[in-house]
Amino acid sequence: MKEIILSLVAGLAVGILFKFLKLPLPAPPVLAGVLGIVGVYLGGLAGEWILNYFK
């Protein structure tokens, strides 16, 4: 839980800093970004499952 809160605080700080500096946000579009993260996580789980299956 601590990592989640720290990640949220860091993300908020970076977002605010970028807006004050009038820079584009360093993030993909919301839905595409979330789906990309979910895909990476699920791919990691699938890879772990496959490795354990063949051991």
N, C-alpha and C positions, 0 to 999 in steps of 0.2 A: 504494500500500500504506500510505503514511503517513496518508492521509486515513481509511482504514478503521480503523486502530488508534486514531487520535484520536477518531473517531466512537464507537467502542466504549468507550473510556475515559470520554468525556463522558457517554454513556448510562448507564454504570455509576455514575458519580458522581451524576447526577440521580436515578437509581433509589434509591440508598442514602439520599440526602438526603430524598427524599419519604417513604421508609419511616420514617426517624428522626423526621420531622415528623408522622407518622401521617396523611398525605394520600393520596388515591387516585392511582395511577400515571397519568401523563399519556400513556397509550398505548392504542390500541384493542386488542381481543382479538388474541392472537398470530396466528392464521391469517388473520383478516380484515385485520389490519395488513400482514402480509407480502404478501398478495395485492393489496392496494391499492397498495403500493409497486411491485410487479412490474407492475401494470396501468399505473401512471403512466409507468414506464420504457418499457414496450412501446409505449404510446401516443405517447411522444416519438419513439421510433424510427420508428414508422409515419408520423407526421407529417413527419418529416425525409425519409423515403423518398418520400412523396407529393409533397412540395415539389420534390424533386430530379427526380422523374419528369416533372413538368409544365414544367420549365425548358427 
